[in-house]
Amino acid sequence: MSADTISINSQMNHFDSHDSVWLFGYGSIIFKADFPFLQRRPAHIAGWARRFWQGSHDHRGTAEAPGRVVTLVPQEGAICAGMAYLITPEVFAHLDHREKNGYLRVVAEIHFSEEEKTDGLLYIASEENAAFAGPADEEEIAWQIARAAGPSGRNSEYLLLLAQALRELGSDDAHVFAIERHLLRLERETAGR
Ligand code: BEZ
């Protein structure tokens, strides 16, 4: 699959007849909502795990030193906490451009609580996309993140903002927090040299 997903996403017509659609954010969309929204609510999805497995050469890295950002991978029993935004369908054009590097819109069940759920959309970069970086040791991921920066800023800033946002949501995301711990240790070691 091409890394440029804008045209594929623009043909995704689920919810086109709806006045508004729920979007589930599990990465930068949690802490950077640079789009208009009607409502914003903490939410979670089931059966998916957040992983720093997507390469970033256009936002938080470069072609020479790609960074890593999050995507979702299927995992039985997993719960992924995030933030849901009620948006109008036109907002997807902006998001398709922002998340053009391999992310496709997918329909998902979004839970606001044990009792309350709705259908909505989220963006996933699957292993078929050209920028997929795949699994790696969490310490290695922290090394890669520590070295990477791109047009949207340092990759470490992305990781730290995401970890902070997850803490504020009360989410105990072992993968993200392990990478954060490694990164902070690497930064302390570098500063002490
Ligand atoms: C998200 O926050 O859900 C997200 C951010 C970037 C790409 C895809 C999804």
Residues whose N, C-alpha, C, O or C-beta is under 5 A from the ligand:
A	BS01	BEZ	F24 G25 Y26 G27 S28 I29 I30 E99 Y103 Y123
